[in-house]
Amino acid sequence: MLVLKYSKLSDACFISHIDWLRHVSRILRRADIPVKYSQGFNPHALVFFSPPLAVGVSSVAEYLSIDADMQGDELLARYNAAVPSTLKASEVFMCAKNPNLQGVTVAADYVFDTPYKDIDLTNGFEIEYQKKGKTVRENVADKIFGAFNVDGKLMLRLAAGNTSLRPDRILQELNNRLGTCLTAADVCKTAQYVSADGRLISVDELLSLEGRK
């Protein structure tokens, strides 16, 4: 199994996850990548994704797992030749099996285009958003794992995967606290994490370890 680490930048961040699934199928055909298929009555391409990215949020840390009989360098070159600069892959990893990033990812880092300021969570962090036509209010303090200063900008580590906290859903409360006017376009995902032995390790580290087995 080969895993590409790729970006979604500029206009590409407005491609929804559902549309991206269709785009990837076309990209792999255009790149002439020999993807393997599952067995059985309804075979499907053995292509797997990391957790969905909120529309409008950019990223330099998305992952695409592909089961194909080819060298990693060749896959990287063919993929990059078939996509615009806003979707280029920066690295490729080799794993013995599908790392199931959709299921094991538990956190992600997001850099907000605003100067760093500590976020006080002692009294909670209540947000309001629409879900299936209903207004939901939720205290998400337990899904914010930390605030960090990255090159003078605010970075938040948020829950991801099965209990995710979308960065676009916290923008209203974040703007209220910071006195800013941030939108989803001012947010960039920079890393994703899994849990191993009670600590967070980056997906890059996980894939590197898998590749050495």
C-alpha positions in Angstrom: 0.0 0.0 0.0 1.3 3.4 -1.0 0.3 6.6 0.8 0.6 10.0 -0.8 0.8 13.2 1.4 -0.8 16.0 -0.6 -2.1 19.5 -0.3 -5.4 21.2 -1.0 -4.6 24.9 -1.5 -6.2 28.0 -3.0 -9.3 27.2 -5.0 -8.9 23.5 -4.4 -10.0 23.9 -0.8 -13.5 24.6 -2.1 -13.8 21.1 -3.5 -16.2 19.1 -1.2 -15.1 15.7 0.1 -17.8 14.0 -2.1 -16.6 15.8 -5.2 -13.0 15.0 -4.3 -13.8 11.3 -4.3 -14.9 11.6 -7.9 -11.9 13.8 -8.8 -9.4 11.3 -7.5 -10.9 8.5 -9.7 -10.3 10.7 -12.7 -6.8 11.7 -11.6 -5.7 8.2 -11.1 -7.0 7.2 -14.5 -5.3 10.2 -16.2 -2.1 9.4 -14.4 -2.2 5.8 -15.6 -1.8 4.5 -12.0 -2.7 0.7 -12.0 -5.0 0.7 -8.9 -6.0 -2.7 -7.6 -9.7 -3.6 -7.1 -11.5 -5.6 -4.4 -12.8 -9.0 -5.2 -16.5 -10.0 -5.2 -19.8 -9.1 -6.8 -19.2 -5.3 -6.7 -15.5 -4.6 -7.0 -14.2 -1.2 -6.0 -10.9 0.6 -6.3 -8.6 0.1 -3.3 -8.2 3.8 -2.6 -8.6 5.2 0.9 -8.7 8.7 2.3 -7.8 10.5 5.6 -10.7 12.2 7.4 -12.7 14.8 5.3 -11.5 18.4 5.2 -14.1 21.1 5.8 -15.0 23.1 2.7 -13.0 26.3 2.5 -10.2 25.2 4.8 -6.8 24.6 3.1 -4.4 21.9 4.0 -0.8 20.7 3.6 -1.4 17.4 5.3 -4.0 15.3 3.5 -3.4 11.6 2.8 -4.4 9.2 0.0 -3.7 5.5 0.3 -3.5 3.5 -2.9 -3.0 -0.2 -3.5 -0.9 -0.4 -6.7 2.0 -2.5 -7.8 4.5 0.3 -8.5 7.4 2.1 -6.9 6.6 5.0 -4.6 8.7 7.5 -6.6 6.9 6.6 -9.8 3.5 7.0 -8.1 4.5 10.4 -6.8 5.7 11.6 -10.2 2.7 10.3 -12.1 0.2 11.8 -9.6 1.9 15.2 -9.6 2.0 15.3 -13.4 -1.8 14.8 -13.4 -2.8 17.5 -10.9 -2.6 21.3 -10.6 -0.1 22.9 -8.3 -2.8 23.4 -5.6 -3.2 19.6 -5.3 0.5 18.5 -5.5 1.8 15.7 -3.3 5.0 16.3 -1.3 5.8 12.8 -0.1 5.0 9.1 -0.5 5.1 6.4 2.1 5.1 2.6 1.7 3.0 0.5 4.2 2.4 -3.3 4.4 -1.3 -2.7 4.6 -3.9 0.1 4.5 -3.2 2.3 7.6 -7.0 3.1 7.8 -6.3 6.8 8.5 -10.0 7.5 8.3 -10.5 5.4 11.4 -7.4 6.0 13.5 -6.8 9.7 13.2 -7.7 11.4 16.4 -6.4 15.0 16.1 -5.3 17.7 13.7 -3.4 21.0 13.8 -4.9 24.1 12.3 -3.1 27.4 11.8 -5.3 30.5 11.9 -4.2 33.6 10.0 -4.1 35.7 13.1 -1.5 36.6 15.7 -1.1 34.1 18.5 -3.2 34.6 21.6 -3.8 32.0 24.4 -7.3 30.5 24.5 -8.7 30.1 28.0 -10.8 26.9 28.2 -11.3 26.9 32.0 -14.9 28.1 31.6 -15.6 26.0 28.5 -15.8 26.9 24.8 -19.4 26.9 23.6 -20.2 27.1 20.0 -23.4 27.2 17.9 -23.9 25.6 14.5 -26.5 24.2 12.1 -26.8 20.4 11.8 -29.5 18.8 9.7 -31.5 22.0 9.8 -31.3 22.4 13.5 -29.3 24.8 15.7 -26.9 22.9 17.9 -25.1 24.4 20.9 -22.1 22.5 22.3 -19.3 23.0 24.7 -16.3 21.7 22.8 -13.5 22.6 25.3 -12.7 18.9 25.6 -12.1 18.7 21.9 -9.5 21.5 21.8 -6.2 19.8 22.9 -4.1 23.0 23.0 -3.2 26.4 21.6 0.3 27.0 20.2 2.4 29.8 18.9 3.6 28.8 15.4 5.7 31.6 13.8 3.7 34.2 15.6 0.3 32.7 14.5 -2.3 30.9 16.4 -2.4 27.1 16.0 -5.1 25.0 17.6 -5.0 21.2 17.9 -8.5 19.9 17.5 -10.1 16.5 17.8 -10.4 14.7 14.4 -11.7 11.4 13.1 -14.7 9.8 14.8 -15.2 12.7 17.3 -14.0 15.5 15.2 -14.3 19.3 15.8 -14.4 21.1 12.5 -12.4 24.3 12.6 -15.1 26.3 10.6 -17.6 25.6 13.4 -15.5 27.3 16.1 -14.9 30.5 14.0 -17.7 32.5 15.4 -16.7 31.9 19.0 -13.0 32.3 18.2 -13.7 35.7 16.5 -15.7 36.8 19.5 -12.8 36.0 21.8 -10.1 37.4 19.6 -11.9 40.4 18.1 -11.2 39.1 14.6 -13.1 38.3 11.4 -11.6 35.0 10.4 -13.3 32.8 7.8 -12.6 29.2 6.8 -10.3 30.6 4.1 -8.0 31.8 6.9 -7.4 28.3 8.3 -4.9 25.7 7.1 -4.5 22.2 8.4 -0.8 21.4 8.9 -0.6 18.0 10.6 -2.7 15.0 11.6 -2.2 12.6 14.5 -3.0 9.1 15.8 -2.9 7.8 19.3 -0.1 5.3 20.1 0.8 4.1 23.6 -1.1 6.9 25.2 0.5 9.7 23.2 -0.1 11.5 20.0 2.2 10.8 17.1 2.0 12.5 13.7 0.6 10.5 10.7 4.0 11.1 9.1 5.7 9.3 12.0 3.2 6.5 11.9 3.6 5.9 8.2 7.4 6.1 8.5 7.3 3.4 11.2 5.0 1.2 9.1 7.4 1.5 6.2 10.2 0.1 8.3 8.4 -3.0 9.4 
